[in-house]
Amino acid sequence: MQLSWHIIIAAVSAVLLQSAANLAEAGSDRLTTYEPQVFLLAQASPGGEPTEATEFNISPQPLGSAITAFADQANYRLLVPAEMAEGKSTNGVSGRHTPEEALTILLAGTGLSHRLTDSRTMTLEPVAVTPLPPSPVAQAASPEPSNPNTQVKPASKPVKVPEIVVKEVEDRGYAVDESSTATRIPAPIHDTPRSVEVVTRQVLDDQKVIRFSEALRNVSGVSQSSTQGGQAGTFMIRGFASELNVFKNGFRDDSTFSSRTQRDIINIESVEVVKGPPSYLYGRSDPGGVINQVTKAPLKDRYYSAEMIVGSYG
């Protein structure tokens, strides 16, 4: 079988020349030109039926030479624009197929498709891309306005939220995270290698505490040793007398007068008790532990309060 290539140059040019009088009136010639188009025609000699299965053996190669091999093996004429085959390659086709099946496999991945012109002629053309319809989710997300004349308003500017400044921390009531009695500086109780207990002002107010000894009832290992008829306040910590170990804001508060009278708690913010020998920080002291009264901090404004408790037993 012999294969011949024909380059068909289709060029139609028409020049409409007017008469001399018309040219004088128009002042110029009118020229209409049609650009030529170049087609590659791969043609093979006629053979068997076009729908019969044929054995194909086309290896991967440039598309132009693959079209030639296909026309040779399938006895078909292929019409394709020259620029459409440039720069394209094919993976080839092998096995027994009908011509249309083989050409479909041959053109896979090239962006081209074939169209049957007559019983033995096929034209190659680009694959038509059909846009996908929008999904129901996209349609629901962006519904079309019911009125076509309605203009969509642009998105509003971001709303500036005023800055929020936290000036005070909410009081946690009975829970305390740090103490300064065991280390002389504020330190987390969790990281302090001593047994520390703190009685907060919230506990004192909720229990209606009016005596210092009543506040220390909340601390384990602390007991009142002598009351002097209910008028004095001396204590024992872990079985040791602690007359020397009562402090106020870290300073000793164990004078004879203070140990013989009740200490006022109206100005007390908290009571901190550190159990164990404290002499490494406080010098001469009893080995039971330290009782430290932490007073309220001064306020910027004047503060007044009054409270009265009435009972049957004074």
Secondary structure, 3 states (H helix, E strand, C coil): CCCEEEEEEECCEEEECCCHHHHHHHCCCEEEECCCEEEEEEECCCCCCCCCCEEEEECCEEHHHHHHHHHHHHCCEEEEEHHHHCCCEECCEEEEECHHHHHHHHCCCCCEEEEEEECCEEEEEECCCCCCCCCHHHHHHCCCCCCCCCCCCCCCCCCCCCCCCCCCCCCCCCCCCEECCCCCCCEEHHHCCCEEEEEEHHHHHHCCCCCHHHHHHHCCCEEEEECCCCCCCEEEECCEECCCCEEECCEECCCHHHHCCCCCCCCEEEEEEEECCCHHHHCCCCCCEEEEEEECCCCCCCCCCCCCCCCCCC
